[in-house]
Amino acid sequence: MRLVLDANEYIFALGFFRKVSSESLLNFLIDNFSSHSICICRTIVEEVRANLTPNELPNFIKFINIFTTIEEDFFIPFEIGVRYETKGLKEADALIAAFTEWVGADVLVTENRHFLNRHPDLPFKILTAEECLKLI
Amino acid sequence: MKNKKAEAKKLWDELRDSVSKRPSPFAGMTEEEVIKHLRKTRKKVWEKKLAART
């Protein structure tokens, strides 16, 4: 299964705020390294980075690079982002949704309720870490 | 593959350990408040990107 983890999942899983389901999901993905693929874009990295110290950042980048390649935002087709904006998402949220569609991910994992307001016609599922753990 | 998994685990554990040893920027917040804070961070990152393009 191909997954996009929103920045809040990394933040919760790192223990900035205790959330067992996010921690369990990251641990599961590490333990089942070859079973699932994780995609991440520059914006998500920047959001996590905003909470890391300069000493922690290299480890996070190394960690991500083991799983995947960081995709630059400018590769994400503009028209897909616009489509999500017209669905009511804010610009930056629309970018994450567009990225999820563009990489062909099955699931966007997020605790952000703005994403969790379900849109019926999305090409991917939007799940919380807890829901994602049940699915995978 | 096994080495990569072990390396990922090591890096992740080191990161978590480092984070646990300093005050959380979200101390005293509820989950909802943390999400709200992260949305503000997303907005700032977005605005910075836009500013860099113009």
N, CA and C atoms of all chains as a GROMACS GRO file, in nm:
protein
  570
    1MET      N    1   0.084  -0.119   0.000
    1MET     CA    2   0.000   0.000   0.000
    1MET      C    3   0.088   0.125   0.000
    2ARG      N    4   0.047   0.223  -0.077
    2ARG     CA    5   0.125   0.347  -0.084
    2ARG      C    6   0.058   0.454   0.004
    3LEU      N    7   0.138   0.514   0.092
    3LEU     CA    8   0.082   0.606   0.190
    3LEU      C    9   0.151   0.743   0.185
    4VAL      N   10   0.072   0.847   0.209
    4VAL     CA   11   0.128   0.980   0.238
    4VAL      C   12   0.094   1.009   0.384
    5LEU      N   13   0.194   1.035   0.463
    5LEU     CA   14   0.170   1.072   0.604
    5LEU      C   15   0.181   1.222   0.617
    6ASP      N   16   0.076   1.283   0.667
    6ASP     CA   17   0.077   1.428   0.686
    6ASP      C   18   0.176   1.464   0.797
    7ALA      N   19   0.218   1.591   0.799
    7ALA     CA   20   0.319   1.634   0.897
    7ALA      C   21   0.276   1.604   1.040
    8ASN      N   22   0.146   1.616   1.068
    8ASN     CA   23   0.101   1.594   1.206
    8ASN      C   24   0.128   1.451   1.253
    9GLU      N   25   0.129   1.356   1.160
    9GLU     CA   26   0.157   1.217   1.199
    9GLU      C   27   0.304   1.202   1.245
   10TYR      N   28   0.395   1.266   1.174
   10TYR     CA   29   0.536   1.261   1.216
   10TYR      C   30   0.555   1.331   1.350
   11ILE      N   31   0.488   1.446   1.364
   11ILE     CA   32   0.500   1.523   1.489
   11ILE      C   33   0.449   1.441   1.608
   12PHE      N   34   0.333   1.379   1.590
   12PHE     CA   35   0.277   1.298   1.699
   12PHE      C   36   0.364   1.175   1.724
   13ALA      N   37   0.408   1.112   1.618
   13ALA     CA   38   0.488   0.989   1.633
   13ALA      C   39   0.624   1.016   1.696
   14LEU      N   40   0.675   1.135   1.675
   14LEU     CA   41   0.804   1.170   1.736
   14LEU      C   42   0.792   1.196   1.886
   15GLY      N   43   0.669   1.211   1.932
   15GLY     CA   44   0.647   1.227   2.076
   15GLY      C   45   0.636   1.371   2.122
   16PHE      N   46   0.622   1.464   2.027
   16PHE     CA   47   0.602   1.604   2.067
   16PHE      C   48   0.471   1.617   2.145
   17PHE      N   49   0.376   1.533   2.106
   17PHE     CA   50   0.247   1.523   2.175
   17PHE      C   51   0.212   1.375   2.170
   18ARG      N   52   0.180   1.319   2.285
   18ARG     CA   53   0.162   1.174   2.292
   18ARG      C   54   0.036   1.129   2.219
   19LYS      N   55   0.057   1.051   2.116
   19LYS     CA   56  -0.058   0.992   2.046
   19LYS      C   57  -0.016   0.852   2.004
   20VAL      N   58  -0.069   0.756   2.074
   20VAL     CA   59  -0.024   0.618   2.060
   20VAL      C   60  -0.045   0.566   1.917
   21SER      N   61  -0.158   0.600   1.855
   21SER     CA   62  -0.185   0.545   1.721
   21SER      C   63  -0.082   0.593   1.619
   22SER      N   64  -0.039   0.718   1.629
   22SER     CA   65   0.061   0.770   1.535
   22SER      C   66   0.195   0.702   1.560
   23GLU      N   67   0.230   0.685   1.686
   23GLU     CA   68   0.355   0.616   1.721
   23GLU      C   69   0.351   0.472   1.668
   24SER      N   70   0.238   0.406   1.689
   24SER     CA   71   0.225   0.266   1.646
   24SER      C   72   0.234   0.254   1.495
   25LEU      N   73   0.174   0.351   1.424
   25LEU     CA   74   0.178   0.346   1.278
   25LEU      C   75   0.322   0.358   1.227
   26LEU      N   76   0.395   0.456   1.279
   26LEU     CA   77   0.535   0.471   1.234
   26LEU      C   78   0.616   0.348   1.267
   27ASN      N   79   0.597   0.294   1.387
   27ASN     CA   80   0.672   0.173   1.426
   27ASN      C   81   0.635   0.055   1.335
   28PHE      N   82   0.506   0.045   1.303
   28PHE     CA   83   0.460  -0.062   1.214
   28PHE      C   84   0.525  -0.048   1.077
   29LEU      N   85   0.530   0.075   1.027
   29LEU     CA   86   0.587   0.097   0.893
   29LEU      C   87   0.737   0.068   0.892
   30ILE      N   88   0.804   0.098   1.002
   30ILE     CA   89   0.948   0.067   1.010
   30ILE      C   90   0.965  -0.086   1.016
   31ASP      N   91   0.885  -0.150   1.098
   31ASP     CA   92   0.897  -0.296   1.115
   31ASP      C   93   0.857  -0.373   0.988
   32ASN      N   94   0.767  -0.312   0.910
   32ASN     CA   95   0.722  -0.377   0.786
   32ASN      C   96   0.772  -0.296   0.666
   33PHE      N   97   0.897  -0.267   0.676
   33PHE     CA   98   0.968  -0.179   0.583
   33PHE      C   99   0.935  -0.202   0.435
   34SER      N  100   0.934  -0.327   0.393
   34SER     CA  101   0.919  -0.354   0.249
   34SER      C  102   0.774  -0.374   0.204
   35SER      N  103   0.681  -0.375   0.299
   35SER     CA  104   0.542  -0.404   0.264
   35SER      C  105   0.464  -0.283   0.212
   36HIS      N  106   0.507  -0.165   0.253
   36HIS     CA  107   0.434  -0.043   0.215
   36HIS      C  108   0.532   0.064   0.169
   37SER      N  109   0.482   0.153   0.085
   37SER     CA  110   0.571   0.263   0.046
   37SER      C  111   0.515   0.394   0.101
   38ILE      N  112   0.608   0.480   0.141
   38ILE     CA  113   0.570   0.610   0.197
   38ILE      C  114   0.617   0.718   0.101
   39CYS      N  115   0.530   0.815   0.077
   39CYS     CA  116   0.566   0.928  -0.009
   39CYS      C  117   0.563   1.055   0.076
   40ILE      N  118   0.655   1.146   0.045
   40ILE     CA  119   0.660   1.271   0.121
   40ILE      C  120   0.702   1.384   0.027
   41CYS      N  121   0.642   1.500   0.046
   41CYS     CA  122   0.678   1.615  -0.036
   41CYS      C  123   0.751   1.717   0.051
   42ARG      N  124   0.812   1.815  -0.015
   42ARG     CA  125   0.895   1.914   0.054
   42ARG      C  126   0.817   1.991   0.161
   43THR      N  127   0.691   2.024   0.132
   43THR     CA  128   0.612   2.101   0.229
   43THR      C  129   0.598   2.025   0.361
   44ILE      N  130   0.572   1.895   0.354
   44ILE     CA  131   0.557   1.815   0.477
   44ILE      C  132   0.690   1.812   0.553
   45VAL      N  133   0.800   1.797   0.479
   45VAL     CA  134   0.932   1.798   0.543
   45VAL      C  135   0.956   1.932   0.613
   46GLU      N  136   0.920   2.041   0.546
   46GLU     CA  137   0.941   2.174   0.604
   46GLU      C  138   0.858   2.194   0.731
   47GLU      N  139   0.738   2.138   0.730
   47GLU     CA  140   0.651   2.151   0.848
   47GLU      C  141   0.707   2.074   0.967
   48VAL      N  142   0.761   1.956   0.940
   48VAL     CA  143   0.822   1.879   1.050
   48VAL      C  144   0.949   1.951   1.096
   49ARG      N  145   1.026   1.997   0.998
   49ARG     CA  146   1.151   2.067   1.026
   49ARG      C  147   1.131   2.185   1.122
   50ALA      N  148   1.018   2.254   1.108
   50ALA     CA  149   0.990   2.371   1.191
   50ALA      C  150   0.991   2.337   1.340
   51ASN      N  151   0.976   2.210   1.372
   51ASN     CA  152   0.973   2.168   1.513
   51ASN      C  153   1.098   2.093   1.556
   52LEU      N  154   1.192   2.075   1.465
   52LEU     CA  155   1.314   2.003   1.498
   52LEU      C  156   1.428   2.100   1.523
   53THR      N  157   1.525   2.058   1.603
   53THR     CA  158   1.645   2.141   1.623
   53THR      C  159   1.738   2.117   1.504
   54PRO      N  160   1.836   2.204   1.484
   54PRO     CA  161   1.932   2.182   1.375
   54PRO      C  162   2.006   2.049   1.388
   55ASN      N  163   2.024   2.001   1.510
   55ASN     CA  164   2.090   1.871   1.530
   55ASN      C  165   2.001   1.754   1.492
   56GLU      N  166   1.870   1.772   1.508
   56GLU     CA  167   1.776   1.661   1.480
   56GLU      C  168   1.743   1.649   1.332
   57LEU      N  169   1.747   1.760   1.263
   57LEU     CA  170   1.705   1.760   1.122
   57LEU      C  171   1.779   1.659   1.034
   58PRO      N  172   1.913   1.652   1.042
   58PRO     CA  173   1.982   1.554   0.955
   58PRO      C  174   1.934   1.410   0.976
   59ASN      N  175   1.905   1.374   1.101
   59ASN     CA  176   1.855   1.239   1.128
   59ASN      C  177   1.717   1.217   1.065
   60PHE      N  178   1.635   1.320   1.070
   60PHE     CA  179   1.502   1.307   1.009
   60PHE      C  180   1.515   1.290   0.857
   61ILE      N  181   1.601   1.369   0.797
   61ILE     CA  182   1.621   1.359   0.651
   61ILE      C  183   1.677   1.221   0.616
   62LYS      N  184   1.775   1.176   0.694
   62LYS     CA  185   1.831   1.042   0.668
   62LYS      C  186   1.723   0.935   0.682
   63PHE      N  187   1.641   0.949   0.786
   63PHE     CA  188   1.532   0.854   0.809
   63PHE      C  189   1.437   0.850   0.689
   64ILE      N  190   1.396   0.966   0.644
   64ILE     CA  191   1.304   0.974   0.530
   64ILE      C  192   1.367   0.915   0.405
   65ASN      N  193   1.496   0.946   0.385
   65ASN     CA  194   1.564   0.898   0.264
   65ASN      C  195   1.581   0.747   0.260
   66ILE      N  196   1.570   0.682   0.374
   66ILE     CA  197   1.573   0.535   0.374
   66ILE      C  198   1.444   0.481   0.311
   67PHE      N  199   1.335   0.549   0.341
   67PHE     CA  200   1.204   0.502   0.294
   67PHE      C  201   1.172   0.547   0.152
   68THR      N  202   1.212   0.668   0.121
   68THR     CA  203   1.161   0.729  -0.001
   68THR      C  204   1.248   0.847  -0.044
   69THR      N  205   1.208   0.910  -0.152
   69THR     CA  206   1.275   1.032  -0.198
   69THR      C  207   1.182   1.149  -0.169
   70ILE      N  208   1.239   1.258  -0.123
   70ILE     CA  209   1.156   1.376  -0.099
   70ILE      C  210   1.121   1.439  -0.234
   71GLU      N  211   0.991   1.451  -0.260
   71GLU     CA  212   0.946   1.509  -0.387
   71GLU      C  213   0.935   1.661  -0.373
   72GLU      N  214   0.986   1.731  -0.471
   72GLU     CA  215   0.976   1.876  -0.469
   72GLU      C  216   0.834   1.919  -0.507
   73ASP      N  217   0.784   2.020  -0.438
   73ASP     CA  218   0.645   2.063  -0.460
   73ASP      C  219   0.619   2.110  -0.603
   74PHE      N  220   0.722   2.169  -0.665
   74PHE     CA  221   0.696   2.226  -0.798
   74PHE      C  222   0.671   2.121  -0.906
   75PHE      N  223   0.693   1.995  -0.873
   75PHE     CA  224   0.660   1.889  -0.970
   75PHE      C  225   0.511   1.854  -0.968
   76ILE      N  226   0.445   1.892  -0.859
   76ILE     CA  227   0.303   1.856  -0.846
   76ILE      C  228   0.221   1.940  -0.943
   77PRO      N  229   0.146   1.877  -1.033
   77PRO     CA  230   0.072   1.955  -1.134
   77PRO      C  231  -0.023   2.057  -1.069
   78PHE      N  232  -0.008   2.180  -1.114
   78PHE     CA  233  -0.084   2.293  -1.060
   78PHE      C  234  -0.235   2.268  -1.068
   79GLU      N  235  -0.278   2.211  -1.182
   79GLU     CA  236  -0.423   2.194  -1.204
   79GLU      C  237  -0.486   2.097  -1.103
   80ILE      N  238  -0.406   2.002  -1.054
   80ILE     CA  239  -0.464   1.910  -0.954
   80ILE      C  240  -0.488   1.988  -0.824
   81GLY      N  241  -0.392   2.073  -0.788
   81GLY     CA  242  -0.407   2.155  -0.667
   81GLY      C  243  -0.529   2.246  -0.676
   82VAL      N  244  -0.547   2.306  -0.792
   82VAL     CA  245  -0.662   2.396  -0.813
   82VAL      C  246  -0.793   2.319  -0.794
   83ARG      N  247  -0.794   2.195  -0.844
   83ARG     CA  248  -0.915   2.113  -0.832
   83ARG      C  249  -0.951   2.093  -0.684
   84TYR      N  250  -0.850   2.072  -0.600
   84TYR     CA  251  -0.878   2.052  -0.457
   84TYR      C  252  -0.916   2.183  -0.388
   85GLU      N  253  -0.862   2.293  -0.439
   85GLU     CA  254  -0.903   2.423  -0.383
   85GLU      C  255  -1.050   2.447  -0.410
   86THR      N  256  -1.094   2.409  -0.529
   86THR     CA  257  -1.235   2.429  -0.562
   86THR      C  258  -1.326   2.336  -0.481
   87LYS      N  259  -1.266   2.230  -0.425
   87LYS     CA  260  -1.344   2.141  -0.338
   87LYS      C  261  -1.353   2.198  -0.196
   88GLY      N  262  -1.284   2.310  -0.174
   88GLY     CA  263  -1.295   2.377  -0.044
   88GLY      C  264  -1.173   2.367   0.045
   89LEU      N  265  -1.066   2.305  -0.004
   89LEU     CA  266  -0.945   2.297   0.079
   89LEU      C  267  -0.864   2.426   0.066
   90LYS      N  268  -0.796   2.462   0.175
   90LYS     CA  269  -0.708   2.578   0.168
   90LYS      C  270  -0.589   2.543   0.079
   91GLU      N  271  -0.521   2.647   0.030
   91GLU     CA  272  -0.415   2.626  -0.071
   91GLU      C  273  -0.313   2.519  -0.031
   92ALA      N  274  -0.261   2.531   0.091
   92ALA     CA  275  -0.155   2.438   0.133
   92ALA      C  276  -0.211   2.296   0.152
   93ASP      N  277  -0.333   2.287   0.203
   93ASP     CA  278  -0.396   2.155   0.217
   93ASP      C  279  -0.424   2.096   0.078
   94ALA      N  280  -0.462   2.183  -0.014
   94ALA     CA  281  -0.489   2.139  -0.152
   94ALA      C  282  -0.361   2.083  -0.214
   95LEU      N  283  -0.248   2.143  -0.180
   95LEU     CA  284  -0.120   2.094  -0.232
   95LEU      C  285  -0.093   1.952  -0.182
   96ILE      N  286  -0.120   1.928  -0.056
   96ILE     CA  287  -0.096   1.795   0.002
   96ILE      C  288  -0.191   1.692  -0.063
   97ALA      N  289  -0.316   1.733  -0.082
   97ALA     CA  290  -0.412   1.643  -0.148
   97ALA      C  291  -0.369   1.616  -0.292
   98ALA      N  292  -0.324   1.721  -0.360
   98ALA     CA  293  -0.278   1.705  -0.499
   98ALA      C  294  -0.156   1.613  -0.504
   99PHE      N  295  -0.067   1.630  -0.409
   99PHE     CA  296   0.052   1.544  -0.403
   99PHE      C  297   0.010   1.398  -0.384
  100THR      N  298  -0.086   1.376  -0.295
  100THR     CA  299  -0.133   1.240  -0.267
  100THR      C  300  -0.189   1.175  -0.393
  101GLU      N  301  -0.269   1.253  -0.467
  101GLU     CA  302  -0.324   1.201  -0.592
  101GLU      C  303  -0.214   1.178  -0.695
  102TRP      N  304  -0.123   1.274  -0.706
  102TRP     CA  305  -0.018   1.269  -0.809
  102TRP      C  306   0.073   1.148  -0.794
  103VAL      N  307   0.106   1.113  -0.669
  103VAL     CA  308   0.194   0.998  -0.648
  103VAL      C  309   0.116   0.866  -0.651
  104GLY      N  310  -0.015   0.876  -0.666
  104GLY     CA  311  -0.097   0.755  -0.674
  104GLY      C  312  -0.108   0.683  -0.541
  105ALA      N  313  -0.106   0.760  -0.433
  105ALA     CA  314  -0.115   0.697  -0.300
  105ALA      C  315  -0.256   0.644  -0.276
  106ASP      N  316  -0.262   0.538  -0.198
  106ASP     CA  317  -0.392   0.480  -0.161
  106ASP      C  318  -0.454   0.558  -0.046
  107VAL      N  319  -0.368   0.609   0.041
  107VAL     CA  320  -0.418   0.671   0.164
  107VAL      C  321  -0.337   0.796   0.200
  108LEU      N  322  -0.409   0.900   0.242
  108LEU     CA  323  -0.348   1.014   0.309
  108LEU      C  324  -0.379   0.998   0.457
  109VAL      N  325  -0.275   0.983   0.537
  109VAL     CA  326  -0.295   0.963   0.680
  109VAL      C  327  -0.277   1.098   0.750
  110THR      N  328  -0.379   1.141   0.821
  110THR     CA  329  -0.374   1.271   0.887
  110THR      C  330  -0.471   1.275   1.005
  111GLU      N  331  -0.439   1.358   1.100
  111GLU     CA  332  -0.531   1.382   1.212
  111GLU      C  333  -0.603   1.517   1.194
  112ASN      N  334  -0.576   1.580   1.082
  112ASN     CA  335  -0.630   1.712   1.052
  112ASN      C  336  -0.777   1.701   1.009
  113ARG      N  337  -0.864   1.754   1.090
  113ARG     CA  338  -1.007   1.738   1.063
  113ARG      C  339  -1.054   1.812   0.938
  114HIS      N  340  -0.975   1.910   0.894
  114HIS     CA  341  -1.012   1.979   0.770
  114HIS      C  342  -1.004   1.883   0.651
  115PHE      N  343  -0.911   1.788   0.661
  115PHE     CA  344  -0.904   1.684   0.559
  115PHE      C  345  -1.009   1.577   0.587
  116LEU      N  346  -1.039   1.560   0.717
  116LEU     CA  347  -1.124   1.449   0.754
  116LEU      C  348  -1.272   1.473   0.722
  117ASN      N  349  -1.305   1.599   0.688
  117ASN     CA  350  -1.440   1.624   0.638
  117ASN      C  351  -1.448   1.555   0.502
  118ARG      N  352  -1.513   1.444   0.500
  118ARG     CA  353  -1.507   1.355   0.384
  118ARG      C  354  -1.559   1.416   0.254
  119HIS      N  355  -1.482   1.392   0.150
  119HIS     CA  356  -1.527   1.423   0.015
  119HIS      C  357  -1.546   1.287  -0.052
  120PRO      N  358  -1.663   1.259  -0.105
  120PRO     CA  359  -1.692   1.124  -0.153
  120PRO      C  360  -1.614   1.081  -0.278
  121ASP      N  361  -1.569   1.178  -0.357
  121ASP     CA  362  -1.515   1.141  -0.488
  121ASP      C  363  -1.362   1.152  -0.498
  122LEU      N  364  -1.292   1.128  -0.389
  122LEU     CA  365  -1.146   1.137  -0.393
  122LEU      C  366  -1.085   1.007  -0.445
  123PRO      N  367  -0.971   1.019  -0.513
  123PRO     CA  368  -0.906   0.896  -0.563
  123PRO      C  369  -0.822   0.826  -0.457
  124PHE      N  370  -0.828   0.872  -0.335
  124PHE     CA  371  -0.754   0.809  -0.224
  124PHE      C  372  -0.837   0.820  -0.097
  125LYS      N  373  -0.803   0.734   0.000
  125LYS     CA  374  -0.872   0.740   0.128
  125LYS      C  375  -0.803   0.841   0.220
  126ILE      N  376  -0.880   0.904   0.307
  126ILE     CA  377  -0.822   0.991   0.409
  126ILE      C  378  -0.852   0.924   0.543
  127LEU      N  379  -0.748   0.882   0.610
  127LEU     CA  380  -0.766   0.807   0.735
  127LEU      C  381  -0.679   0.864   0.846
  128THR      N  382  -0.724   0.846   0.969
  128THR     CA  383  -0.638   0.876   1.083
  128THR      C  384  -0.539   0.759   1.098
  129ALA      N  385  -0.438   0.780   1.180
  129ALA     CA  386  -0.340   0.673   1.202
  129ALA      C  387  -0.410   0.547   1.256
  130GLU      N  388  -0.505   0.568   1.345
  130GLU     CA  389  -0.576   0.454   1.405
  130GLU      C  390  -0.653   0.376   1.297
  131GLU      N  391  -0.720   0.449   1.210
  131GLU     CA  392  -0.796   0.383   1.101
  131GLU      C  393  -0.701   0.314   1.004
  132CYS      N  394  -0.588   0.380   0.978
  132CYS     CA  395  -0.491   0.324   0.884
  132CYS      C  396  -0.433   0.193   0.938
  133LEU      N  397  -0.405   0.191   1.067
  133LEU     CA  398  -0.350   0.069   1.129
  133LEU      C  399  -0.447  -0.048   1.113
  134LYS      N  400  -0.576  -0.019   1.122
  134LYS     CA  401  -0.676  -0.126   1.108
  134LYS      C  402  -0.680  -0.176   0.963
  135LEU      N  403  -0.654  -0.085   0.870
  135LEU     CA  404  -0.661  -0.121   0.728
  135LEU      C  405  -0.539  -0.201   0.682
  136ILE      N  406  -0.422  -0.163   0.731
  136ILE     CA  407  -0.300  -0.230   0.682
  136ILE      C  408  -0.260  -0.345   0.775
  137MET      N  409   1.814  -0.490   0.278
  137MET     CA  410   1.682  -0.448   0.327
  137MET      C  411   1.676  -0.450   0.480
  138LYS      N  412   1.735  -0.558   0.536
  138LYS     CA  413   1.737  -0.572   0.681
  138LYS      C  414   1.819  -0.461   0.746
  139ASN      N  415   1.932  -0.427   0.678
  139ASN     CA  416   2.018  -0.320   0.728
  139ASN      C  417   1.946  -0.186   0.726
  140LYS      N  418   1.872  -0.163   0.618
  140LYS     CA  419   1.799  -0.036   0.605
  140LYS      C  420   1.694  -0.023   0.714
  141LYS      N  421   1.626  -0.134   0.740
  141LYS     CA  422   1.523  -0.134   0.846
  141LYS      C  423   1.588  -0.102   0.981
  142ALA      N  424   1.701  -0.165   1.007
  142ALA     CA  425   1.771  -0.142   1.134
  142ALA      C  426   1.819   0.002   1.144
  143GLU      N  427   1.865   0.055   1.031
  143GLU     CA  428   1.913   0.194   1.030
  143GLU      C  429   1.797   0.291   1.055
  144ALA      N  430   1.683   0.263   0.987
  144ALA     CA  431   1.565   0.347   1.006
  144ALA      C  432   1.521   0.346   1.152
  145LYS      N  433   1.520   0.228   1.210
  145LYS     CA  434   1.478   0.212   1.351
  145LYS      C  435   1.572   0.292   1.442
  146LYS      N  436   1.702   0.282   1.414
  146LYS     CA  437   1.802   0.350   1.498
  146LYS      C  438   1.784   0.503   1.489
  147LEU      N  439   1.769   0.552   1.365
  147LEU     CA  440   1.752   0.696   1.346
  147LEU      C  441   1.623   0.746   1.413
  148TRP      N  442   1.518   0.667   1.397
  148TRP     CA  443   1.388   0.707   1.454
  148TRP      C  444   1.395   0.709   1.607
  149ASP      N  445   1.458   0.607   1.664
  149ASP     CA  446   1.471   0.601   1.810
  149ASP      C  447   1.556   0.716   1.863
  150GLU      N  448   1.662   0.750   1.789
  150GLU     CA  449   1.747   0.863   1.830
  150GLU      C  450   1.669   0.994   1.826
  151LEU      N  451   1.589   1.008   1.721
  151LEU     CA  452   1.508   1.130   1.709
  151LEU      C  453   1.409   1.141   1.824
  152ARG      N  454   1.341   1.031   1.851
  152ARG     CA  455   1.242   1.031   1.959
  152ARG      C  456   1.308   1.059   2.094
  153ASP      N  457   1.426   1.002   2.112
  153ASP     CA  458   1.499   1.023   2.236
  153ASP      C  459   1.537   1.171   2.251
  154SER      N  460   1.585   1.229   2.143
  154SER     CA  461   1.624   1.370   2.145
  154SER      C  462   1.503   1.460   2.176
  155VAL      N  463   1.392   1.431   2.110
  155VAL     CA  464   1.270   1.510   2.130
  155VAL      C  465   1.222   1.499   2.276
  156SER      N  466   1.236   1.379   2.332
  156SER     CA  467   1.186   1.357   2.469
  156SER      C  468   1.269   1.430   2.574
  157LYS      N  469   1.390   1.470   2.536
  157LYS     CA  470   1.479   1.535   2.633
  157LYS      C  471   1.470   1.687   2.635
  158ARG      N  472   1.382   1.741   2.556
  158ARG     CA  473   1.366   1.887   2.557
  158ARG      C  474   1.218   1.922   2.573
  159PRO      N  475   1.192   2.045   2.616
  159PRO     CA  476   1.051   2.083   2.635
  159PRO      C  477   0.975   2.079   2.504
  160SER      N  478   0.854   2.024   2.507
  160SER     CA  479   0.774   2.018   2.386
  160SER      C  480   0.717   2.157   2.354
  161PRO      N  481   0.721   2.196   2.226
  161PRO     CA  482   0.658   2.323   2.189
  161PRO      C  483   0.506   2.318   2.206
  162PHE      N  484   0.455   2.198   2.230
  162PHE     CA  485   0.309   2.183   2.244
  162PHE      C  486   0.266   2.151   2.387
  163ALA      N  487   0.356   2.177   2.480
  163ALA     CA  488   0.325   2.147   2.621
  163ALA      C  489   0.199   2.222   2.665
  164GLY      N  490   0.111   2.151   2.730
  164GLY     CA  491  -0.012   2.211   2.783
  164GLY      C  492  -0.124   2.225   2.681
  165MET      N  493  -0.095   2.187   2.558
  165MET     CA  494  -0.200   2.200   2.454
  165MET      C  495  -0.282   2.071   2.445
  166THR      N  496  -0.405   2.087   2.399
  166THR     CA  497  -0.487   1.970   2.367
  166THR      C  498  -0.450   1.926   2.225
  167GLU      N  499  -0.498   1.808   2.187
  167GLU     CA  500  -0.469   1.761   2.050
  167GLU      C  501  -0.523   1.860   1.946
  168GLU      N  502  -0.641   1.909   1.974
  168GLU     CA  503  -0.703   2.004   1.880
  168GLU      C  504  -0.618   2.130   1.866
  169GLU      N  505  -0.562   2.176   1.978
  169GLU     CA  506  -0.477   2.296   1.975
  169GLU      C  507  -0.346   2.270   1.900
  170VAL      N  508  -0.294   2.148   1.916
  170VAL     CA  509  -0.170   2.112   1.843
  170VAL      C  510  -0.197   2.115   1.692
  171ILE      N  511  -0.310   2.055   1.653
  171ILE     CA  512  -0.346   2.054   1.510
  171ILE      C  513  -0.360   2.198   1.458
  172LYS      N  514  -0.422   2.282   1.540
  172LYS     CA  515  -0.441   2.422   1.500
  172LYS      C  516  -0.305   2.490   1.482
  173HIS      N  517  -0.215   2.462   1.576
  173HIS     CA  518  -0.079   2.517   1.571
  173HIS      C  519  -0.008   2.469   1.443
  174LEU      N  520  -0.023   2.341   1.413
  174LEU     CA  521   0.042   2.285   1.295
  174LEU      C  522  -0.017   2.342   1.166
  175ARG      N  523  -0.145   2.375   1.170
  175ARG     CA  524  -0.207   2.439   1.054
  175ARG      C  525  -0.148   2.578   1.031
  176LYS      N  526  -0.116   2.645   1.143
  176LYS     CA  527  -0.052   2.778   1.130
  176LYS      C  528   0.088   2.762   1.071
  177THR      N  529   0.158   2.658   1.114
  177THR     CA  530   0.292   2.630   1.060
  177THR      C  531   0.281   2.605   0.910
  178ARG      N  532   0.180   2.526   0.871
  178ARG     CA  533   0.159   2.496   0.728
  178ARG      C  534   0.135   2.626   0.650
  179LYS      N  535   0.056   2.715   0.709
  179LYS     CA  536   0.026   2.843   0.642
  179LYS      C  537   0.154   2.924   0.624
  180LYS      N  538   0.238   2.925   0.730
  180LYS     CA  539   0.364   3.001   0.722
  180LYS      C  540   0.456   2.943   0.616
  181VAL      N  541   0.466   2.811   0.612
  181VAL     CA  542   0.552   2.744   0.512
  181VAL      C  543   0.501   2.779   0.372
  182TRP      N  544   0.370   2.777   0.357
  182TRP     CA  545   0.308   2.808   0.227
  182TRP      C  546   0.337   2.953   0.186
  183GLU      N  547   0.320   3.045   0.281
  183GLU     CA  548   0.342   3.187   0.250
  183GLU      C  549   0.489   3.214   0.215
  184LYS      N  550   0.578   3.142   0.284
  184LYS     CA  551   0.721   3.156   0.256
  184LYS      C  552   0.752   3.108   0.114
  185LYS      N  553   0.686   2.999   0.075
  185LYS     CA  554   0.706   2.946  -0.061
  185LYS      C  555   0.656   3.046  -0.166
  186LEU      N  556   0.539   3.103  -0.137
  186LEU     CA  557   0.482   3.200  -0.232
  186LEU      C  558   0.573   3.321  -0.244
  187ALA      N  559   0.623   3.368  -0.129
  187ALA     CA  560   0.711   3.486  -0.129
  187ALA      C  561   0.839   3.457  -0.208
  188ALA      N  562   0.887   3.335  -0.199
  188ALA     CA  563   1.011   3.299  -0.270
  188ALA      C  564   0.989   3.296  -0.422
  189ARG      N  565   0.864   3.273  -0.464
  189ARG     CA  566   0.835   3.263  -0.607
  189ARG      C  567   0.818   3.402  -0.671
  190THR      N  568   0.785   3.502  -0.587
  190THR     CA  569   0.757   3.635  -0.645
  190THR      C  570   0.880   3.724  -0.641
   0.00000   0.00000   0.00000
